[in-house]
């Protein structure tokens, strides 16, 4: 069954800079802004669906322009803190392409979206892709993460399949907003591997005098 056929084409969205989500990944979110508390309330009383998408650096400060591709997610865990914040865990379901923004009277934004470009997202976790093809990426990322002071459990990552590993590294990488967006928009693992290597090549001079992490 094509899950994209059952997903809503009208979704509330949470624009979050330098933050991407891939299908079949889970991430926690700390919600404290009143407009997004309301969005989560509405989502929890409906289908638990929200869309994660990156804002651009253009447009209105309160309503910046948005990139064209994001990921629709389901809230799979919800907790309210004593000070009124929501701690939620979302799971990525399917990437979407923005069609247009909906004019509404709500204090959060909504989009019409479609899933045609990423109809195969529910099967990407099963792509047949050899782990040794990303060894160069792992080696260079270990150096870059160490240089930037990022802590990553590499043993856990390398125990996952290639899809899970590349998705986790794409989300956690110290890359720019645009670089992360490029990775999010890749159609398959082969394309993501190529884009990853192209991005890392732009950091090439940073690797020359660094010692590889074991």
C-alpha positions as CSV (number, residue, x, y, z in Angstrom):
1,X,0.0,0.0,0.0
2,X,1.2,3.5,-0.9
3,X,1.1,5.3,2.4
4,X,1.3,8.7,0.7
5,X,-2.3,8.1,-0.5
6,X,-3.5,8.1,3.1
7,X,-1.7,11.1,4.3
8,X,-3.4,14.5,4.5
9,X,-2.7,17.1,1.8
10,X,-3.5,19.9,4.2
11,X,-1.1,20.0,7.1
12,X,0.0,22.4,9.9
13,X,3.7,23.1,9.7
14,X,6.5,23.8,12.2
15,X,9.2,25.9,10.4
16,X,12.5,25.1,12.2
17,X,15.8,26.3,10.9
18,X,18.7,23.9,10.5
19,X,16.4,21.0,11.4
20,X,15.4,18.2,9.0
21,X,13.6,15.0,9.5
22,X,13.6,11.9,7.3
23,X,11.0,9.1,7.1
24,X,11.5,6.3,9.6
25,X,13.5,8.5,12.0
26,X,12.3,9.8,15.4
27,X,13.3,13.0,17.1
28,X,12.3,14.9,20.3
29,X,11.0,18.4,20.2
30,X,10.6,21.0,23.0
31,X,7.5,23.1,22.3
32,X,7.1,26.4,24.2
33,X,5.9,29.1,21.8
34,X,2.1,29.7,22.3
35,X,1.3,29.3,18.5
36,X,3.0,25.9,18.4
37,X,1.5,24.8,21.7
38,X,-1.9,25.5,20.0
39,X,-0.8,23.7,16.9
40,X,0.1,20.6,18.9
41,X,-3.2,20.8,20.8
42,X,-5.1,20.8,17.5
43,X,-3.0,18.0,16.0
44,X,-3.4,15.8,19.1
45,X,-7.2,16.2,18.9
46,X,-7.1,15.3,15.2
47,X,-4.6,13.0,13.5
48,X,-1.4,13.8,15.3
49,X,0.2,15.0,12.1
50,X,2.5,18.0,11.7
51,X,4.9,19.0,8.9
52,X,8.5,19.9,9.6
53,X,10.0,22.3,7.1
54,X,13.0,24.7,7.0
55,X,12.4,28.4,6.7
56,X,14.6,30.5,4.4
57,X,16.3,33.7,5.3
58,X,14.0,35.7,3.1
59,X,10.5,37.0,3.6
60,X,8.8,38.4,6.7
61,X,10.6,37.8,10.0
62,X,7.5,36.2,11.6
63,X,6.5,34.4,8.4
64,X,9.7,33.7,6.5
65,X,9.7,32.0,3.1
66,X,9.8,28.2,3.2
67,X,11.8,25.7,1.3
68,X,9.8,23.5,-1.1
69,X,10.4,20.1,0.6
70,X,9.7,19.0,4.1
71,X,8.7,15.9,6.0
72,X,5.3,15.0,7.4
73,X,5.5,13.5,10.8
74,X,3.3,11.8,13.4
75,X,3.4,12.7,17.1
76,X,4.2,9.4,18.8
77,X,4.8,10.6,22.3
78,X,3.4,13.6,24.2
79,X,4.2,15.0,27.7
80,X,3.4,18.3,29.3
81,X,5.8,19.8,31.8
82,X,4.9,21.7,35.0
83,X,5.8,25.0,33.3
84,X,3.4,24.4,30.4
85,X,5.8,23.2,27.7
86,X,5.2,20.2,25.6
87,X,7.9,17.5,25.1
88,X,7.0,15.5,22.1
89,X,8.6,12.8,20.0
90,X,7.8,12.8,16.3
91,X,8.3,10.1,13.7
92,X,9.0,11.0,10.1
93,X,6.5,9.4,7.7
94,X,6.9,10.8,4.2
95,X,8.6,13.8,2.5
96,X,6.3,16.3,0.8
97,X,6.5,19.1,-1.7
98,X,4.9,22.4,-0.8
99,X,2.1,23.4,-3.2
100,X,0.9,26.6,-1.6
101,X,0.3,28.2,1.8
102,X,-3.2,28.4,3.2
103,X,-4.6,31.7,4.3
104,X,-6.1,31.0,7.7
105,X,-7.1,32.8,10.9
106,X,-4.9,30.5,13.1
107,X,-1.8,31.6,14.8
108,X,0.3,28.9,13.0
109,X,0.8,28.2,9.3
110,X,-0.7,25.5,7.1
111,X,0.2,24.2,3.7
112,X,-1.3,22.3,0.9
113,X,1.3,19.6,0.0
114,X,1.7,16.6,-2.3
115,X,3.8,13.5,-1.9
116,X,4.3,12.6,-5.6
117,X,8.0,13.2,-5.7
118,X,8.6,10.9,-2.7
119,X,6.0,8.1,-3.2
120,X,8.6,5.5,-2.4
121,X,9.6,6.9,1.0
122,X,7.9,4.1,2.9
123,X,10.3,1.6,1.2
124,X,13.6,3.6,1.4
125,X,14.6,1.9,4.7
126,X,14.8,-1.3,2.6
127,X,17.0,0.0,-0.2
128,X,19.8,-2.4,-1.1
129,X,22.9,-0.3,-0.6
130,X,26.3,-1.6,0.5
131,X,27.7,-0.1,3.7
132,X,31.2,0.1,2.4
133,X,30.0,2.8,-0.1
134,X,29.7,5.3,2.7
135,X,33.0,4.5,4.6
136,X,34.6,7.6,3.1
137,X,31.7,9.7,4.3
138,X,32.0,8.3,7.8
139,X,35.7,8.8,8.0
140,X,35.5,12.5,7.0
141,X,32.5,13.2,9.1
142,X,34.3,11.8,12.2
143,X,37.0,14.4,11.6
144,X,34.5,17.2,11.0
145,X,32.3,16.3,14.0
146,X,35.4,16.2,16.2
147,X,36.6,19.6,14.9
148,X,33.2,21.2,15.6
149,X,32.9,19.5,19.1
150,X,29.9,17.3,18.2
151,X,29.4,14.1,20.2
152,X,28.2,11.1,18.2
153,X,27.9,7.4,19.2
154,X,29.6,6.0,16.1
155,X,29.3,2.4,17.1
156,X,25.6,2.6,17.3
157,X,25.4,4.4,14.0
158,X,27.6,1.8,12.2
159,X,25.3,-0.9,13.6
160,X,22.4,0.4,11.6
161,X,21.6,0.0,8.0
162,X,22.8,2.6,5.4
163,X,19.5,4.4,5.2
164,X,19.3,4.9,9.0
165,X,23.0,5.9,9.2
166,X,22.8,8.5,6.4
167,X,19.5,9.9,7.7
168,X,20.9,10.3,11.2
169,X,24.1,11.9,10.0
170,X,22.2,14.2,7.6
171,X,20.0,15.4,10.5
172,X,22.9,15.8,13.0
173,X,25.6,17.1,10.7
174,X,27.2,20.5,11.3
175,X,26.1,21.5,7.8
176,X,24.4,24.7,6.7
177,X,20.7,25.1,6.3
178,X,21.0,24.8,2.5
179,X,23.3,21.8,2.7
180,X,20.9,20.0,4.9
181,X,18.1,20.9,2.5
182,X,20.0,19.4,-0.4
183,X,20.4,16.1,1.5
184,X,16.7,16.1,2.5
185,X,15.6,16.5,-1.2
186,X,17.6,13.6,-2.5
187,X,15.5,10.9,-4.2
188,X,17.4,7.8,-3.0
189,X,20.5,6.6,-1.1
190,X,22.8,6.7,-4.1
191,X,22.0,10.4,-4.8
192,X,22.3,11.1,-1.0
193,X,25.7,9.5,-0.9
194,X,26.8,11.6,-3.9
195,X,25.5,14.9,-2.4
196,X,27.1,14.0,1.0
197,X,30.5,13.6,-0.7
198,X,30.1,16.8,-2.7
199,X,29.3,18.7,0.5
200,X,32.2,17.2,2.4
201,X,34.5,18.1,-0.5
202,X,33.7,21.8,0.2
203,X,35.1,21.3,3.7
204,X,38.2,19.5,2.2
205,X,40.8,21.9,3.4
206,X,39.6,21.5,7.0
207,X,40.6,17.8,7.0
208,X,44.3,18.2,5.9
209,X,45.9,18.5,9.3
210,X,43.4,16.7,11.5
211,X,43.7,13.3,13.0
212,X,41.1,10.7,12.3
213,X,39.0,9.6,15.2
214,X,39.3,5.8,15.9
